[in-house]
């Protein structure tokens, strides 16, 4: 938990409490439904919670912002972001129902009123959102195909509406066709831990009519 307050020192008491409870909640649910690897559950706050919160280092979602989390798994990045931005609405989806059960249980335990989660494929989501977030669920060109019609036209935040995509490793070839529409942030510029050395955050503007 200390790693979260180290980089986000201005949390409210309620947010500190909610972040603090994530560890025991995920340990409990992971024992029943495996959504995080056994190795990673021990590093939950660094590899999942803080990694998710990297998005907050490049944008502070304004009140009323809507966010779609595609391939949310057990709730990342959506759950940590929902704690940090209580006035932003998050819709978490995954094609695996048992993972969404964990999301719903965690959100309920933390009383996150701004989280909705459903077992549904992204192709079957018909509303539009300000941002689509994800943690490397597929190759980037495929992801763009999946979500390009899910983004609302009017931008209300400091960054234009579009994709916020957390990804690791070498993906220069994947993003090269889109380089004029995106910016890549190195997470090592935000966080000192070795885990973030090769991690990136892509913001890609999507212009829908």
MOWOGI-V762565 format. One record per residue. RES is the residue in one letter. OMEGA is omega in radians with two decimals (* if undefined). Layout:
BEGIN
res = <RES/RES>
omega = <OMEGA/OMEGA>
END
This chain:
BEGIN
res = <X/X/X/X/X/X/X/X/X/X/X/X/X/X/X/X/X/X/X/X/X/X/X/X/X/X/X/X/X/X/X/X/X/X/X/X/X/X/X/X/X/X/X/X/X/X/X/X/X/X/X/X/X/X/X/X/X/X/X/X/X/X/X/X/X/X/X/X/X/X/X/X/X/X/X/X/X/X/X/X/X/X/X/X/X/X/X/X/X/X/X/X/X/X/X/X/X/X/X/X/X/X/X/X/X/X/X/X/X/X/X/X/X/X/X/X/X/X/X/X/X/X/X/X/X/X/X/X/X/X/X/X/X/X/X/X/X/X/X/X/X/X/X/X/X/X/X/X/X/X/X/X/X/X/X/X/X/X/X/X/X/X/X/X/X/X/X/X/X/X/X/X/X/X/X/X/X/X/X/X/X/X/X/X/X/X/X/X/X/X/X/X/X/X/X/X/X/X/X/X/X/X/X/X/X/X/X/X/X>
omega = <-3.10/-3.12/3.10/-3.13/3.08/-3.08/3.12/-3.00/-3.03/3.14/3.03/3.10/3.13/3.14/3.09/3.12/-3.12/3.10/-3.12/-3.12/-3.10/-3.09/-3.10/3.12/-3.13/3.04/-3.14/-3.08/3.14/3.10/-3.13/-3.10/-3.03/3.11/3.12/-3.12/-3.13/-3.14/-3.06/-3.12/3.10/3.13/-3.02/-3.02/3.13/-2.95/-3.12/-3.08/-3.11/3.10/3.10/-3.07/3.06/3.13/-3.12/3.07/3.12/3.12/2.98/-3.09/3.11/3.13/3.13/3.10/3.09/-3.05/3.04/3.09/-3.06/-3.09/-2.99/-3.11/3.11/3.07/-3.11/0.14/-2.96/-3.07/3.10/3.12/3.12/3.06/-3.07/-3.09/-3.05/3.14/3.05/-3.13/-3.11/3.07/-3.08/3.14/3.06/-3.13/3.13/-3.01/-3.08/3.09/3.11/3.06/3.11/3.12/-3.12/3.14/3.12/3.14/3.13/-3.13/-3.13/-3.12/3.12/-3.09/-3.07/-3.12/2.98/-3.12/-3.13/3.03/-3.07/3.05/-3.09/3.14/-3.10/3.05/-3.01/3.09/-3.13/-3.04/3.07/-3.13/2.97/-3.13/3.10/3.04/2.97/-3.13/-3.12/3.07/-3.01/3.12/3.11/3.14/3.11/3.10/-3.06/-2.95/-2.97/3.13/-3.13/-3.02/3.14/-3.06/-3.02/3.13/3.14/-3.11/-3.13/3.00/3.08/3.10/3.11/-3.06/2.95/-2.91/3.11/-3.04/3.11/3.04/-3.06/-3.13/-3.12/-3.11/-3.13/-3.02/-3.04/3.13/-3.03/-2.92/3.14/-3.09/-3.07/3.03/3.14/3.11/3.06/-3.10/3.09/3.07/-3.12/-3.03/-3.04/-3.01/-3.07/-3.12/-3.03/-3.10/-3.06/-3.08/-3.10/3.00/3.14/2.92/3.11/3.09/3.04/-3.09/3.07/3.13/*>
END
